[in-house]
Amino acid sequence: MDERNITDNTKMIMKAKGVSIRALAEQIAMSSVSLSKMLNNKVSIKTSTLIKISQALQVPLENLFVETPRLYQVRFRTQKVMSAREKAQRGQILRDSALWMRDYTLLESVTNENLSSILTSHAFPSEPKEAAGKLRKVLKLSETGAICDAFSALVEQCGVKLRLYPFGLKKSFGLSIGIQDGGPAIVVNNDPEVSVERQIFTIVHEIGHLIMHHDSFQFDEPLSTEKEEADADLFAGTFLLPDEALSYQWKEKGALSFVDRVLAIKLLYKVSYKVVLSRYKQLFEPKFNIYAKFASDYAKEYNHDLKNHYEPFSLERPVAIESRFPSLVKKAYLDEDISFSRVQQILGLDIEQARELVWSWKEL
């Protein structure tokens, strides 16, 4: 076994989880000095020690052995100033995303079920609102209809691979992966504090990048330009809540208060209140400080502030579900293209969870 690869993986996982050598040494009943020597490749690591390390770090043992893959076409916007731990978390997210893409490519190959992407088979305008309108037409959506009831199906129809993954990283909501690395694919942060509305917006935001900025995916330049981010935001807002839809609904709900009109449209289109406010500002009153007015009026009407990313009447169920990947694992296993241990590794399950899952497959 490649011990340097093992120690690199272990140290990356430790950094991402904020686990020190001393803390890990205590958990596996080993001296800090001995563990440090192992992690710096000065002495060999026993298999029994690796098992203890994987259990202490709460990761599958296989994660310590895998060759560290790399993504070459990825957009992952993060804060410009990051701590060592945040950088390690970012690295872990990219590493896990690369492993996921590798497994996804394998599953598509053995099951002979490949997605065709309309993002690459159609020509889209570079202007965000026009591109959003073109995508709705390609998907045969009406000019005013809400799209989120069948959102996961629409993502699949776009030919985009989707993964929901807890980033554990503040102010980072998603990343997109280009064709060269097996995409188009999107990984979305589904940490508990990230609302479903935010996840939906992030998915469409990243689709905007895949459509409009596909030539500027570079691993070594992870920070998108402000213009590209603004374009992707406008694309997402327009796709989810088109001009015609907002204009019609705003007039239709004219009898309601300002706050209740915003909330009614938010609930109908399954977007965040900020998307409604942003689209209103773009369409009707660009210079009006609509966010301050909404926050003030909402506090008066509902006796609650909007601090700490509070989302009024937030969606409770995950609308955007990554259903295709698990179904490919199931098909590959039942067709005997992958082993039980591979199922366990790909889905990150312990042996009992994996046994229960494959048993349920066989019972159907």
N, C-alpha and C positions, 0 to 999 in steps of 0.2 A: 504494500500500500504506500502511496505517496504521502509521507508524513508532513512534508511542508504544506501540501494542499490542505491536509487535515488541520494543522495548527492555524493556517490562515483563516480557514472557515470558522474555527472555534473562536479566534480572537475577534473576527468581525461580528459574530453572533453575540459575544460578550459585550462588545462596545454598544451594539444596537440595543441591548437589553439593560445596559448600565450596570453590568456585573463586573466587579473587580476581581483580580487574581486572588486576593485574600478571601473574598466572599465565596468564590467558587471552591477554593481549597477547603474551606470549612464545610461546605455542603458535601464534598466527596471524601471528607476525612483524610486530607493530605496536607502536607506542609506547603506553605506559600512558595518556599524556595524550590521544592521538588516540582511543583506545578509550573513555576516560571521557567525552569530548565526544560521541561517538556514542551511548553509553548514556544520556546525559542530554539527548539530543535537541537538541544544539547544532549538530551537523552531520549531514548525511544519511549513511545507510549504503548502501554499494554491495552489489549482489546477490552479487558474488564474495566480499565480506567475510562476508556472512551464511552462505554455504556453508562457509567456513572455520570460523566460529563453531560451526555445527551439528556439524561433524566433530570439532572440539576438545571440545565438550561431549557428544559421542556421543548425539545426539538427532536424529530426522528433521528435515529442514529445515522441514517443514510445522508442527512444533511451535512454531516461532518466529513463525509468521504467524497462528495460530488466535486467534479472539476468545476471551478468557478467560471461560468460562462460570461459573455459580455454582449451587451446590446450596442449596435453601432448607429442605428437610426432611432433615436428616442428624443422626445421633448418632455422634460420634467422640470417645471418651474418651481424653484424653492427660494427661500430667503437668501439674500446676498451674503449676509453674515450668519454663519452657523457655528455652533459649538462642535467640539470633537465628537460628542455623542450623536448630535444631529447629523453630522457628516457620515458617521457609521450607520445610522438608521437609513439615510438616503442610499448608501451603498448596499445595505441589506435589501431594501425595496427593489433596487435595480437588479440585484443578484437573483432574488426570488422571482422577479418578473421574467428574467432571462430563462430561468429553469422552467417556469410555466409555459413560456413560448416554445421551448424545446420539447416539452411533453405534449403540448397541443399539436405541434407539427408531427410528432410521432403518431399520435392518436389518429389524426386525419389520414396519415399514410396507411396505417394498418387497417383502418375501417373503410378506406377509399371514399371518405366523405369530406370533400373540400368545399369551402365557401368561395363563391365568386363575389367579388366586391364591386358594387356599383360606383364606389368612390373612384375606382381606377378605370372603369369601363365607360364612364361618361365624362364629358368636358364641362367643367363648372366655371362660372364667372369668378373673377378675383374680388369683386366687390361683395362684402359680407351679406347684405340684404338680398342681393340678386342670387348669390350662391345658396342662401337659405331657401329662397323661393323655388329655385331650380330643384333642390333636393326634395322639397315637398311634392313637386310635380312628378319627379321620377318615382317617388314612393306612392303616388296616386292619392295624396291627401288633399282634402278640400282646403280652400283658402282660409276658412274660419274655424275648422274643426280642431278640437283638442286631440292630442295624439298619445297621451301617456297611459291609457288603459291597456294598450298592447305594446308597451314601450320595448320590452325585451325582444319581442318579435320584430319590431322595426329595426332595432340594432342589428339583429341577425340578418334581416332583409338587406341592410346596407353592406353586409359581408364583413362586419367588424367583430372581432373576437373580444369578449368582455370579461373582465374579472373584477370582483369586489374584494378589496383587500384592506385590512386595517393598517394604515401607515404609521400611526403613533407619532406623527410629525405635524406640528402646527403649521397652519397657513399653506398647506400643500394638499390639493384636492384630487389630483389625477395626473396621469402621464399617458402619452400616446406613443405607439411603436410603429415604425414604417415597414414597408414591404420587404426590405432587405433582411429584416430579422424575423420574418414570418407573419407580419401584420397584413393589413391594418388591424391594430389591436389597441385596446384602451384598458388601463388599470385605474380603478376609482377608489378613493379613500372612503371606507365605510366605518370609520371609527364611530363609536356611539354618539359623539357630539356633532357629527356631520349629518344634517337632516337629509331625508330622502329627496326633498326638493333640490337641495344642493348637489346631491349625487346625480340626479337627472340632468341638471344644468351642466355639470362637469362633463358628463358623457357627450352632450351635444357640443359643448365648448371644444372638446378634444376632436370631435368629428370635424369641426370647423378648421382646426389646425391641419388635420389629415387632408382636407380638401384644398384649403387655400395656401398652406405653407409646406406642402410635401417635399419641396426642394431644399428646405432649410433644417431638416432633422439632422442634428449632429450631437454625438455623445459628449464631446469635449467642450461644447458650448451650450450648457443646459439652461441658460437663462434666455427666455424669449424676449424680444423687444417689446416695449410698451405698446407700440402700434399693433403688433401681431396679437397681443393679448386683448387689446381693445377690439380688434376685428373679430376675434373668436368669441368675445362676449356679445358683440352685436349680432353675429351669426346665430348664436345660441338663443338669444332673446327673441330674435325675429322668427326663428324656426318654431320655437315653442309657443310664441304669442305673436302672430303676424299682425301687421298694421290693420288690416281689414277686421280682424277679430277684435282687437282692442277698441277700435273706433265704434264698432257695432255694440259691443258689450257695455262700453262706457255710457252710450246713449240709452241703451236698453235698461240699464240699472240706475237711471238718473234720479229715481225717487229715493234712493238710499243715501245715507251720509257718505262723505268722502271716504272714510275709513271702511265702511261696510261695502262700498263699491269695489275698493281694492281687494278686500278679503273675498268677496263673491267671485271675482275674476280669478283670483289666486286659486280658490278651491275648484273652480270649473276647469282650469287649464293645468292644475297640479304643478304649479310653479311657486317659487317663493314670493313673498310680498315685495321683496327688493326687485325682482324681475318685472313685476307689474309697474312699480314706481319708475324703474329705469326706462321701460318702454313708453310710459306716459310722458316722461320728461323728454324723451327723444322725439315723440310724435306731436306733442301739444305745447309744452312750455319749457324749452331748453334752459332758460335762465332762472326758473323757479326752484327754490330750495324745497323740493317736495318731500325729501326724506325727513327734514326737521318737522315739517307740518304733520306728516303721518305719525311720527313718534309722539309728538305732543298730543294730537287728537286721539291716538290709540290709548295713551295713558289715561286720558280723561274718560273715554268711553268704556274701557275694559279694566281700568285700575291695575295695569301691569306695564312695566317698561320693556324695551326691546334689547336690553343689554345681554352680553354673553351669548351672542348668536341665537337669541330666542326667536323661534319661528312660530307665529300664531297659527293655531289649527293645523299643526304639522301632520303630514301623512304618517300613518302608523305602520303601514305595511310596506315592505320593500317592493316598489313597482319594477325597478330594473333588476331582474334576477339573471344571474349567469347560468342558464339552464343547459346550454349546449355542451360545455366541457364535461360535466358529470355524466351526461348521456353518452358521450363518446367513450368515457372510461368503462361504463357499463357494457356497451356493445363490444368493445375490444376484449373485455374479460369473458363475456358469455360466448364469444366466438373463439376463445382460447388464443387470442393474439397477444395478451399480456398475462402475467402471472398474478397470483394473489398478493405476493409481496410488492409487486409493481403497483397494484391498485393502492395498497397501503402507502407506498412512498409518494405516488402522484397526488393523492388526496390528503396527505399529511395526517393519517389516522393511526391510532394505536391498534394493536392486533385485535382487541375485542370489538372496537368500533368497526374495523374492516370486516370482521367475521359477520357481524350483525347486518352490515350493509349488503354483502354479497349473498347472504342467506335470503334477504328480502328480495333481491333480484331473482333468485332461483324459484321463489315461491310464486312470483307473478306469472 
